């Protein structure tokens, strides 16, 4: 998890709670930590996606004049990210 996530008390509490839950189900602590981290990471991604969709929806409704440029920036960011991933 990122440094920001490691210092957020809510995320730390969620991580500790999930780890304890998985351990109580019989998972090894090291696997429980990985599973919990994965769940929190995915939840964070889902939140970021919802935030982006909400922001773009608001821009389209309230600032139609700049909406196409905003969508172009989002698309350019996606393309740059995919290129970095492919390049390794």
MARDRENKOL-652129 format. One record per residue (C-alpha): x, y, z. Coordinates in nm, 3 decimals. Example, Ala and Ser with C-alpha at 12.3 -4.5 7.8 and 13.67 -1.06 7.14 Angstrom:
2
NUTI c1 c2 c3
NUTI 1.230 -0.450 0.780
NUTI 1.367 -0.106 0.714
END
This chain:
88
NUTI c1 c2 c3
NUTI 0.000 0.000 0.000
NUTI 0.111 0.358 -0.050
NUTI 0.268 0.573 0.220
NUTI -0.057 0.773 0.233
NUTI -0.258 0.457 0.296
NUTI -0.017 0.347 0.567
NUTI -0.069 0.670 0.763
NUTI -0.447 0.690 0.726
NUTI -0.594 0.563 1.055
NUTI -0.916 0.446 0.888
NUTI -0.727 0.238 0.633
NUTI -0.497 0.101 0.899
NUTI -0.794 -0.001 1.111
NUTI -0.961 -0.162 0.809
NUTI -0.640 -0.345 0.720
NUTI -0.594 -0.474 1.074
NUTI -0.958 -0.579 1.095
NUTI -0.947 -0.765 0.765
NUTI -0.622 -0.936 0.856
NUTI -0.770 -1.049 1.188
NUTI -1.083 -1.172 1.009
NUTI -0.886 -1.378 0.757
NUTI -0.660 -1.520 1.029
NUTI -0.969 -1.618 1.228
NUTI -1.086 -1.809 0.918
NUTI -0.762 -2.009 0.926
NUTI -0.549 -1.822 0.674
NUTI -0.180 -1.777 0.749
NUTI -0.102 -1.422 0.870
NUTI 0.123 -1.344 0.572
NUTI -0.152 -1.448 0.328
NUTI -0.418 -1.271 0.532
NUTI -0.218 -0.949 0.504
NUTI -0.187 -0.986 0.127
NUTI -0.557 -1.062 0.091
NUTI -0.657 -0.766 0.307
NUTI -0.422 -0.531 0.124
NUTI -0.564 -0.645 -0.208
NUTI -0.922 -0.583 -0.096
NUTI -0.842 -0.234 0.033
NUTI -0.648 -0.153 -0.284
NUTI -0.937 -0.267 -0.506
NUTI -1.184 -0.069 -0.298
NUTI -0.965 0.238 -0.335
NUTI -0.954 0.188 -0.713
NUTI -1.332 0.157 -0.721
NUTI -1.362 0.480 -0.523
NUTI -1.122 0.663 -0.758
NUTI -1.319 0.540 -1.059
NUTI -1.645 0.659 -0.904
NUTI -1.488 0.997 -0.826
NUTI -1.364 1.035 -1.184
NUTI -1.702 0.937 -1.328
NUTI -1.879 1.181 -1.097
NUTI -1.639 1.462 -1.182
NUTI -1.672 1.403 -1.555
NUTI -2.051 1.389 -1.525
NUTI -2.052 1.716 -1.335
NUTI -1.820 1.879 -1.590
NUTI -2.043 1.765 -1.876
NUTI -2.350 1.909 -1.705
NUTI -2.206 2.229 -1.560
NUTI -1.915 2.311 -1.793
NUTI -2.002 2.165 -2.130
NUTI -1.755 2.402 -2.297
NUTI -1.450 2.241 -2.134
NUTI -1.586 1.886 -2.106
NUTI -1.431 1.761 -2.435
NUTI -1.089 1.890 -2.329
NUTI -1.123 1.720 -1.991
NUTI -1.213 1.390 -2.152
NUTI -0.912 1.430 -2.382
NUTI -0.683 1.479 -2.079
NUTI -0.826 1.167 -1.914
NUTI -0.777 0.968 -2.234
NUTI -0.422 1.100 -2.280
NUTI -0.338 1.001 -1.924
NUTI -0.470 0.649 -1.988
NUTI -0.264 0.617 -2.306
NUTI 0.053 0.742 -2.135
NUTI -0.001 0.500 -1.849
NUTI -0.054 0.205 -2.084
NUTI 0.261 0.300 -2.276
NUTI 0.464 0.310 -1.952
NUTI 0.329 -0.029 -1.849
NUTI 0.407 -0.182 -2.188
NUTI 0.756 -0.030 -2.190
NUTI 0.822 -0.181 -1.848
END
